[in-house]
Amino acid sequence: MVLGAQEHQVVGGALALRPVPPDGYTATPRLDVLRPDQADAVTGRKKPHASVRGPIQPVEAEVLLRVWVDGGIDTGDAAQRQALEDLAAADMVTRGDLIDVLPDHVAYSLRMLSEPSPSTDTPHVADR
């Protein structure tokens, strides 16, 4: 199935299946098949509405790494404090009393977890 998807990328529509070494795969946007407004939304050049975030900024990437590794940021750095607030508002960081954490979906998307958390709203196959 994976080989067929790699050979026939057009069947994926706006998504392409790309290899992730050593033996994984990921779906990424195919900008060549998107309308200009769709490509702008995906790349962050134009936000169609406030709930759509563009790519993270370097200071946001640093904050995500600091939260993942240390559970917090350098509180003396105003740019990091603002980035943390922006990431928390976008549900990309969960603020805590003592430490901040990455929600599972963020850690998984950054490849910091090997598997996403199981959904709580659908039954597992073994439970059916």
C-alpha positions, 0 to 999 in steps of 0.5 A: 500500500505504501509503495502504491501511494509513493508511486501514485502521489496524485491519488493523495490529492493535496497530501503527499506521502513522504518517507521518514527514516528509518522506516516511517512515513508522513503526509505533507502538503503538496503546494503544487496542487493547491490554489494560491489562497490555500498555499498561502494559508498552509505556508502562513503567508496569509491567515484566512482567520484568527484561528489559523496559525502560520509556521512557528517563529524561531523564539516559539521553537526555542520555547517549545524545546525549553518546555519539553526539556526543562518544563519552562522558559527563561522568565527574564526574557520578554520574547520568550514570555510572549512566545509562551503566552502565544503558544498557550493561547494556541493550545500548543503549551499547557501552563502549569503552576510549577512547570509547563508541558507540551500536550500529547498532540504537540509532542507527537507532531514534533516526533517527541512521542512514538505514538499519539494518545488514544482517542477518548471518544471512540471505542478501541477495536478490542472493546467492541 
